[in-house]
């Protein structure tokens, strides 16, 4: 058995238990071994007449969910904006959509989420606004404890995201979190979601693959 196969065996053993831990905290959670199965599950959870929007996420692209909703649903897409003001307005409108789809920076084995945001629109939607939120999580983002989840978000996800957005922060230059106060810092809003209320509003799909970063 090669390294990749061993990783998938581990994910398949751990994933259902992590999903059950999320369910115990009021989330509606599922484990899907593959990206293809995760896409089918996600689509099954979005009514055909829903208005859909999303936060910046690599994971929703990697399973094909964002391309699917663009083709099959009415969407609020900030990337269609012609000006910064229009983009900001679309981001506000997204907070009133029916289904909001997103990834997460880190998750905890006992069923919690941890996210860092620059503008705060993604975590705002997670907390309140859209009727339901679908969170797509590669098992590579599941950490043993809240402390290691926070460390992952700060020292792995954030530095890579600064590379994506080409912002001028210390971690973009050297890859190491400096707990900076840079004007372009993307670590402005840090949200720990330890339970889902009302129950079932946040739907978690754990995927037995490495997704995002």
C-alpha positions, -999 to +999 in steps of 0.1 A: +000+000+000+015+034-010+014+066+010-017+080-007-036+048-001-027+047+035-038+083+039-073+075+024-076+045+047-069+068+077-094+094+064-121+067+059-116+055+094-116+089+111-141+108+089-174+092+100-165+098+137-156+134+131-189+138+113-207+123+142-189+147+166-202+177+144-237+162+146-235+161+184-228+199+183-259+208+163-243+207+128-257+185+100-226+166+090-217+140+064-185+121+054-179+115+017-148+094+007-143+112-026-147+147-041-173+132-066-194+119-038-191+152-019-203+171-049-234+149-052-241+153-015-237+191-016-260+194-046-286+172-029-287+197+000-293+228-021-330+233-033-332+240-070-348+274-065-322+286-040-301+318-046-265+307-039-234+326-030-200+318-016-169+329+001-134+327-013-125+289-012-103+266-031-121+235-018-155+244-034-137+247-067-118+214-063-149+193-058-166+212-087-193+228-065-188+264-075-188+256-113-219+235-107-239+262-090-228+288-115-244+267-142-275+255-124-286+281-098-293+318-095-262+332-079-248+363-063-213+364-078-190+392-065-165+384-094-190+399-118-186+434-103-172+462-125-161+484-096-150+480-060-182+496-048-203+471-068-182+442-055-188+454-019-225+456-026-227+421-039-208+408-009-235+424+013-262+409-008-246+375-003-255+377+034-292+374+024-288+344+000-305+311+006-274+289+005-239+301+012-210+277+003-175+279+017-145+260+029-128+264+063-093+272+075-093+244+101-116+220+118-113+201+151-118+163+155-144+170+182-167+189+158-157+226+158-146+251+131-119+278+131-117+305+105-097+336+098-109+364+075-096+396+061-128+415+052-151+393+074-177+386+048-172+349+048-173+345+086-202+369+087-222+346+065-212+316+085-224+332+117-258+347+105-277+357+074-280+330+048-307+304+054-281+276+053-244+273+050-225+244+034-189+239+046-167+217+024-138+203+044-109+182+032-098+158+059-063+173+057-078+203+076-090+183+106-068+188+136-068+170+170-074+200+192-086+236+190-051+248+197-037+229+167-066+241+145-058+277+154-021+271+147-030+256+113-051+285+104-024+310+114+007+293+102-004+272+072-036+286+057-030+323+062+006+324+047-006+305+017-036+328+012-013+358+013+005+342-016-028+338-035-037+374-030-002+389-033-005+410-002+023+428+015+026+410+049+056+394+066+042+359+061+039+365+024+076+374+023+090+346+045+061+322+050+061+326+088+034+342+108+046+373+126+013+382+143+015+413+123-004+446+123+001+451+086-025+473+068-029+444+043-032+417+070-058+390+062-060+379+098-085+405+110-115+384+120-109+351+139-140+330+144-143+299+165-176+280+158-180+255+186-218+248+180-244+253+154-275+272+163-302+269+151-294+232+148-288+220+112-283+255+097-246+248+091-241+216+070-206+201+071-193+178+043-161+161+053-142+148+022-117+120+024-092+139+002-067+167+006-085+199-004-075+235-002-048+245+022 
